[in-house]
Amino acid sequence: MIQRTVLLKFAETTTQEQLQEVISRYKALKDVLPGIVEIHAGLNIAERSKEYQVVLMARFENQAALDAYTVNEQHQAVAAFIREVGRLDSIGVDIEI
């Protein structure tokens, strides 16, 4: 199983409503993409690294499922929305679990 974790940093002009919409759209991918075992997303509540406002996490059955997710057009639409609402930076990591 592969776990992907992404931290997202947004512009000061990004609203709380837009951040919540990012979270909702990301979570909705669970229902449309095969190979996702579980998916979590939420606002970062930690004091450290608080400049990254949103945390996205997904567990995939295997590397092939992760690869398919990466190029999937529904995932790409969520990524486009994230950019549209002011993403400044992101950090993504994958681990085998």
PAVEX-617882 format. One record per residue: residue number from 1; residue in one letter; x, y, z of N, C-alpha, C in turn. Coordinates in steps of 0.05 Angstrom, whole numbers, plus 32768, in hexadecimal, padded with zeros to 4 digits. Atoms other than C-alpha are relative to their C-alpha. Example, Ala and Ser with C-alpha at 12.3 -4.5 7.8 and 13.67 -1.06 7.14 Angstrom:
! PAVEX-617882
> resi | resn | n.east | n.north | n.up | ca.east | ca.north | ca.up | c.east | c.north | c.up
> 1 | A | 8012 | 7FE8 | 8000 | 80F6 | 7FA6 | 809C | 8012 | 8018 | 8000
> 2 | S | 7FF0 | 7FE8 | 7FFF | 8111 | 7FEB | 808F | 7FF1 | 8016 | 800E
END
This chain:
! PAVEX-617882
> resi | resn | n.east | n.north | n.up | ca.east | ca.north | ca.up | c.east | c.north | c.up
> 1 | M | 8011 | 7FE9 | 8000 | 8000 | 8000 | 8000 | 8012 | 8019 | 8000
> 2 | I | 7FF1 | 7FE7 | 8001 | 8018 | 8047 | 7FF1 | 7FEF | 8016 | 800C
> 3 | Q | 800D | 7FE9 | 7FF5 | 8006 | 8084 | 8019 | 800C | 801A | 7FF5
> 4 | R | 7FF7 | 7FE6 | 800A | 800A | 80C9 | 7FF9 | 7FF6 | 8015 | 8014
> 5 | T | 8007 | 7FE9 | 7FEF | 800A | 8107 | 8026 | 8009 | 8019 | 7FF2
> 6 | V | 7FFA | 7FE7 | 800D | 8007 | 814D | 800A | 7FF9 | 8017 | 8013
> 7 | L | 8005 | 7FE8 | 7FF1 | 800D | 818F | 802F | 7FFD | 8017 | 7FEC
> 8 | L | 8005 | 7FEA | 8013 | 7FF0 | 81CC | 800B | 8001 | 801B | 800E
> 9 | K | 7FFE | 7FE4 | 7FF7 | 8001 | 8215 | 8015 | 7FF1 | 8011 | 7FEC
> 10 | F | 8011 | 7FEF | 8011 | 7FD0 | 8249 | 7FFB | 8006 | 801D | 8004
> 11 | A | 7FFD | 7FE3 | 7FFE | 7FD1 | 8293 | 7FEE | 7FEF | 800B | 8017
> 12 | E | 8010 | 7FF3 | 7FEB | 7FB7 | 82C3 | 8024 | 7FE4 | 8006 | 7FF6
> 13 | T | 801A | 7FFA | 800C | 7F7E | 82D2 | 7FF4 | 7FED | 7FE8 | 7FFE
> 14 | T | 8010 | 8018 | 8001 | 7F65 | 828A | 7FF6 | 7FED | 8000 | 8018
> 15 | T | 8013 | 7FFF | 7FEA | 7F25 | 8287 | 8020 | 7FFE | 7FE5 | 800D
> 16 | Q | 8005 | 8019 | 7FF1 | 7F12 | 8253 | 8054 | 7FEC | 7FEF | 7FF0
> 17 | E | 8013 | 800F | 8011 | 7ED8 | 8240 | 8026 | 800F | 7FF1 | 7FEA
> 18 | Q | 7FF1 | 800D | 8015 | 7F09 | 8231 | 7FEE | 8011 | 7FE9 | 800B
> 19 | L | 7FF0 | 8016 | 7FF3 | 7F35 | 8208 | 801D | 7FED | 7FE8 | 8005
> 20 | Q | 8013 | 8015 | 7FFB | 7EF8 | 81E0 | 8032 | 7FF7 | 7FF2 | 7FE6
> 21 | E | 8008 | 800B | 8019 | 7EE5 | 81D6 | 7FE9 | 8017 | 7FEE | 7FF5
> 22 | V | 7FEA | 8012 | 8007 | 7F2B | 81BA | 7FDB | 7FFE | 7FE6 | 800E
> 23 | I | 8003 | 8018 | 7FEF | 7F21 | 8189 | 8014 | 7FE9 | 7FEF | 7FF6
> 24 | S | 8017 | 8010 | 8009 | 7EDC | 8174 | 7FFB | 8005 | 7FF3 | 7FE5
> 25 | R | 7FFB | 800B | 801B | 7EF2 | 816B | 7FB3 | 8014 | 7FE9 | 8001
> 26 | Y | 7FEC | 8015 | 7FFD | 7F2E | 8142 | 7FC8 | 7FF4 | 7FE7 | 800C
> 27 | K | 800D | 8017 | 7FF3 | 7F05 | 8115 | 7FF6 | 7FEE | 7FF1 | 7FEC
> 28 | A | 8013 | 800C | 8013 | 7ED3 | 8109 | 7FBD | 800E | 7FED | 7FED
> 29 | L | 7FF2 | 8011 | 8012 | 7F0A | 80E7 | 7F95 | 7FFE | 7FE2 | 8008
> 30 | K | 8002 | 801C | 7FF6 | 7F02 | 80A9 | 7FC1 | 7FE9 | 7FF1 | 7FF2
> 31 | D | 8017 | 800D | 800C | 7EBF | 809B | 7FA0 | 8002 | 7FFC | 7FE2
> 32 | V | 7FFE | 8002 | 801D | 7ED7 | 80A1 | 7F58 | 8019 | 7FF3 | 7FF6
> 33 | L | 7FE7 | 800B | 800A | 7F1D | 8085 | 7F55 | 8006 | 7FE5 | 800D
> 34 | P | 7FFA | 801B | 7FF5 | 7F2D | 803B | 7F5C | 801C | 8000 | 800C
> 35 | G | 7FE5 | 8004 | 7FF5 | 7F68 | 8026 | 7F86 | 8006 | 8011 | 8018
> 36 | I | 7FFC | 7FF0 | 7FE7 | 7F5F | 8059 | 7FBE | 7FF3 | 7FF0 | 8017
> 37 | V | 8009 | 800F | 7FE9 | 7F5A | 8034 | 8000 | 7FF2 | 8013 | 8014
> 38 | E | 800C | 7FEB | 7FEF | 7F4C | 8072 | 802A | 800B | 801B | 7FF9
> 39 | I | 7FF8 | 7FE4 | 8006 | 7F50 | 80BD | 8024 | 7FF8 | 8012 | 8017
> 40 | H | 8005 | 7FEC | 7FEA | 7F55 | 80F5 | 8057 | 800A | 801B | 7FF7
> 41 | A | 7FF8 | 7FE4 | 8006 | 7F59 | 8140 | 8051 | 7FF5 | 8012 | 8016
> 42 | G | 8009 | 7FED | 7FEC | 7F54 | 817A | 8081 | 8012 | 8018 | 8002
> 43 | L | 7FF0 | 7FE9 | 7FFA | 7F6E | 81BB | 809A | 8016 | 7FF9 | 8013
> 44 | N | 7FE9 | 8005 | 7FEE | 7FB2 | 81BA | 80BB | 7FFB | 800E | 801A
> 45 | I | 8004 | 7FF4 | 7FE6 | 7FA9 | 81C6 | 8106 | 8019 | 8003 | 8010
> 46 | A | 7FE7 | 7FFF | 7FF2 | 7FF2 | 81C1 | 8119 | 800C | 801D | 8000
> 47 | E | 7FF3 | 7FE6 | 7FFE | 8017 | 81FF | 8130 | 8019 | 8001 | 7FEE
> 48 | R | 7FE8 | 8001 | 8012 | 8057 | 81E9 | 810C | 7FF6 | 7FFC | 7FE4
> 49 | S | 8007 | 8003 | 801C | 8054 | 81EE | 80C1 | 7FE3 | 800A | 7FFA
> 50 | K | 801C | 7FF7 | 8004 | 8012 | 8214 | 80C7 | 7FFC | 8010 | 7FE6
> 51 | E | 8003 | 7FF3 | 801A | 8021 | 8238 | 8085 | 7FF5 | 7FED | 7FEB
> 52 | Y | 800D | 8013 | 8012 | 8009 | 81F8 | 8064 | 7FE4 | 7FFB | 800C
> 53 | Q | 801B | 8000 | 7FF4 | 7FBE | 81FE | 806F | 7FF1 | 7FE6 | 7FFC
> 54 | V | 800F | 8018 | 8006 | 7FA5 | 81BD | 8050 | 8012 | 7FE7 | 7FFE
> 55 | V | 7FF1 | 8019 | 8002 | 7FBC | 8175 | 8058 | 7FEE | 7FEB | 7FF2
> 56 | L | 800E | 8014 | 8010 | 7FA7 | 813F | 8026 | 800F | 7FE5 | 8004
> 57 | M | 7FF3 | 801A | 7FFD | 7FB4 | 80F5 | 8032 | 7FEF | 7FEB | 7FF2
> 58 | A | 800F | 8016 | 800C | 7FA1 | 80B8 | 8009 | 8012 | 7FE7 | 8001
> 59 | R | 7FF2 | 801A | 8001 | 7FB3 | 806E | 800D | 7FF6 | 7FF1 | 7FE8
> 60 | F | 8005 | 800E | 8019 | 7FB7 | 8047 | 7FCD | 8007 | 7FE2 | 8003
> 61 | E | 7FFB | 801C | 7FFF | 7FB4 | 7FFC | 7FC3 | 801D | 7FF9 | 7FF8
> 62 | N | 7FE5 | 8006 | 800A | 7FF6 | 7FFD | 7F9D | 800A | 8017 | 7FEF
> 63 | Q | 7FF4 | 7FEB | 8010 | 8024 | 8027 | 7F72 | 7FF1 | 8004 | 7FE6
> 64 | A | 8010 | 7FFC | 8019 | 7FFA | 801A | 7F34 | 7FE7 | 8011 | 8005
> 65 | A | 8017 | 7FF0 | 7FF9 | 7FBD | 8038 | 7F57 | 8008 | 801D | 8003
> 66 | L | 7FF6 | 7FE5 | 7FFD | 7FE6 | 8075 | 7F6A | 8007 | 800D | 7FE5
> 67 | D | 7FF9 | 7FF6 | 801B | 8000 | 807C | 7F23 | 7FE7 | 8008 | 7FF1
> 68 | A | 8019 | 7FFA | 800F | 7FBA | 8079 | 7F07 | 7FF2 | 8018 | 800B
> 69 | Y | 800C | 7FE9 | 7FF3 | 7FA1 | 80AC | 7F3A | 800E | 801A | 7FF6
> 70 | T | 7FF0 | 7FE8 | 8007 | 7FD9 | 80DD | 7F27 | 7FF7 | 800C | 7FE5
> 71 | V | 8008 | 7FF6 | 801B | 7FC2 | 80E2 | 7EDE | 7FE2 | 8001 | 7FFB
> 72 | N | 801D | 8001 | 8004 | 7F77 | 80D9 | 7EE9 | 7FF5 | 801D | 7FFD
> 73 | E | 800A | 7FE5 | 8005 | 7F4F | 8114 | 7ECE | 7FF0 | 800C | 8017
> 74 | Q | 800E | 7FF5 | 7FE9 | 7F24 | 811A | 7F0C | 8013 | 800A | 8015
> 75 | H | 7FEB | 7FF7 | 7FEE | 7F62 | 811F | 7F37 | 800D | 801A | 7FF5
> 76 | Q | 7FF4 | 7FE9 | 800D | 7F7F | 8151 | 7F05 | 7FED | 8018 | 8003
> 77 | A | 8013 | 7FEA | 7FFC | 7F3F | 817B | 7F0C | 8002 | 800B | 801C
> 78 | V | 7FFC | 7FF7 | 7FE5 | 7F48 | 817E | 7F57 | 801A | 8010 | 8002
> 79 | A | 7FE6 | 7FF2 | 7FFF | 7F91 | 8192 | 7F4E | 7FFE | 801B | 7FF3
> 80 | A | 8004 | 7FE6 | 800E | 7F7B | 81C9 | 7F1D | 7FF1 | 8013 | 8012
> 81 | F | 800F | 7FEF | 7FEE | 7F49 | 81E4 | 7F50 | 8013 | 800A | 8016
> 82 | I | 7FED | 7FF8 | 7FEB | 7F80 | 81E4 | 7F86 | 8012 | 8017 | 7FF6
> 83 | R | 7FEF | 7FEB | 800B | 7FAC | 820E | 7F58 | 7FEF | 801A | 7FFC
> 84 | E | 8012 | 7FE9 | 8006 | 7F71 | 823B | 7F45 | 7FFA | 8011 | 8019
> 85 | V | 8007 | 7FF1 | 7FE8 | 7F61 | 824E | 7F8D | 8019 | 800A | 8010
> 86 | G | 7FE9 | 7FF2 | 7FF4 | 7FA9 | 8263 | 7F9D | 8016 | 7FEF | 800C
> 87 | R | 7FEA | 8010 | 7FF6 | 7FD8 | 8229 | 7FAA | 801A | 800E | 7FFB
> 88 | L | 7FE5 | 7FF5 | 8003 | 801D | 8246 | 7FB7 | 8016 | 7FEB | 8000
> 89 | D | 7FEB | 8015 | 7FFD | 8043 | 8207 | 7FC9 | 7FF3 | 7FE7 | 8009
> 90 | S | 800A | 801A | 7FF6 | 803A | 81BE | 7FD8 | 8018 | 7FEE | 8006
> 91 | I | 7FEC | 8014 | 7FFA | 8063 | 8187 | 7FF7 | 7FF1 | 7FE5 | 7FFF
> 92 | G | 800C | 801B | 8002 | 8052 | 813F | 7FE5 | 8014 | 7FEB | 8005
> 93 | V | 7FEF | 8017 | 7FFA | 806E | 80FF | 7FFF | 7FF0 | 7FE6 | 7FFD
> 94 | D | 800C | 801B | 8002 | 805F | 80B5 | 7FF2 | 8011 | 7FED | 8011
> 95 | I | 7FF2 | 8015 | 7FF1 | 8070 | 807C | 8020 | 7FF1 | 7FE5 | 7FFC
> 96 | E | 800C | 801B | 8002 | 8065 | 8031 | 801B | 7FF9 | 7FF8 | 801C
> 97 | I | 8008 | 8009 | 7FE5 | 803D | 8016 | 8056 | 7FF5 | 7FE4 | 7FFF
END
